[in-house]
Amino acid sequence: MKVWLITGASSGFGRAIAEAALEAGDTVVAAARRPEALDDLVAAYPGRVNAVRLDVTDQARISAVVAEAVLWHGRIDVLVNNAGRGLVGAVEETGDRELRDLMDLHFFGPAALTRAVLPHMRRQGSGAVVQMSSMGGRFSFAGVGGYSATKFALEGLSEALAAEVAPFGIKVLVVEPGAFRTAFAGERALLQSAALPEYEASVGPLRSDLPGSDGKQPGDPAKAAAAIIRALDAAETPLRLPLGNDAADAVAASLEGARAEFAAWEDVARGTDF
Ligand code: NDP
């Protein structure tokens, strides 16, 4: 029986992962800004779900939630840094406040949660940290520079983290979903920077296409949750796991593009030593 701590558990991936863990017989500390949204899960799995209030941008509350989880259950086996939201805007359209707020949500919050659980996982000699990144955390495209920057930051931190904590028996899994049917693209969640007419051609279509995809995305969050559990249970857990055919196609194209660009400029790269 594992103990999970999942952020953003009220909706989408967070909720799907919580449900899959509970179905498997595990215990879940489900953290949400609106814990009342988890009342049905608490009722359905008596004694196995703690719904706790947590805004992941509130660093003081992060320490308290981790301490409570350990007090209640004596351990934390899996931390899922899932809470997040989308932001559409050209780099020139995206303000400093918007960038800093999203870094708080996608980077500083997950970093603080990771720091808070690691002493317990090291003591246990086991554990896993799941970072919900995005295919936009592997590569980027016009209109998502700010969003990608926050996910790239999380991925960079996590790649180093994986090497540092492997000797303690702790796994790190970075998940890179494509478009999944969650509340992500809905009006309540998706952020949009103020538009400049100059970027109508490059970013304009995304401003309407992304909200237009709401409820029609190909990805099934329940299947994503099952894939995450399968990867965590594997003897060789991957560092990065793209999810969805769109993500698989785009990550493959990005890898091939990077390889081709490197090959085209390899001579120049190698020609700069003293
Ligand atoms: P949802 O909007 O369905 O869920 C997002 C969750 O994050 C909600 O529970 C929301 O809570 C929570 N949240 C937002 N801000 C905060 C905060 N400050 N503190 C605590 N919780 C917060 O979207 P998804 O399930 O899709 O998103 C989960 C993760 O998946 C995100 O990190 C996102 O970037 C990533 N992702 C999603 C993709 C998709 O297509 N769906 C694609 C790639 C990545 P509340 O209900 O209170 O708003």
Residues whose N, C-alpha, C, O or C-beta is under 5 A from the ligand:
A	BS01	NDP	G8 A9 S10 S11 G12 F13 G14 R33 R34 L54 D55 V56 T57 N82 A83 G84 R85 M132 S133 S134 M135 P177 G178 A179 F180 T182 A183 F184 A189
